[in-house]
Amino acid sequence: MTDRVENILRDYFTENAFKPGDQLPNEFEMAQKLNVSRNVVREALSRLRMLGMVESRPRRGMVMAQPDLLAGLEKVLNPLLLSQDDLKDVFELRLVLELGVSEILFARKTPEDMAELEEIAERQKGLAVLTKEDEIEFHGKLYDMTGNETLHRFQSMLAPVFDHVFAAYYNKTSKSSKLEQVTHYDLFKVLKEGTAAQFRTAMYNHLAVYIDSASSR
């Protein structure tokens, strides 16, 4: 019953075009309208509150809220909680994001961002082996440069899963490892002097070992 009422309330909010900040009918009115008990309505509203869709405000009662798009996902996107199939799906989603960011980067890069990225790339150029923190620093800056907070935050959420899946299920000695390595500094140079298409190709080669492993699943 609670599941049914929750779905009905979602439809009710949509049909009546409730927007964030709009006051909602009280529990008694909703229960009468839906012909269910107040306890069922209260439980359904509690679920919607956990999703950030509604909230209680002093002297106003229940109002529509602006949900946090990624809050729920952040709570469950733990490599130890997901199945192997789900982990691999998330792994591939990260690859799609990395390869699809080129046009946005070229449209929104600024001299200030490029200077910061160059400092990171120059510092990493002399390292024999990059750590996970080095990878996060460089790629995280790329996502920061897009100006898309949701994309940046989502990329950060996917990072632990990406690392876990590659370490656990994928062979780093794939045929793609024979390609000429594209470093972070190489990516920076293409972003500075090349085109979006050239950057996408460079990113593909940078991630080639991951892509090859994913395509053979």
Secondary structure, DSSP 8 states (H G I E B T S, - for coil): -HHHHHHHHHHHHHHTT--TT-B---HHHHHHHHTS-HHHHHHHHHHHHHTTSEEEETTTEEEE----TTHHHHHH--TTTS-HHHHHHHHHHHHHHHHH-HHHHHHH--HHHHHHHHHHHHHHHT-SS--HHHHHHHHHHHHHHTT-HHHHHHHHHHHHHHHHHHHHH--SS-GGGGS----HHHHHHHHHHS-HHHHHHHHHHHTHHHHHHHHT-
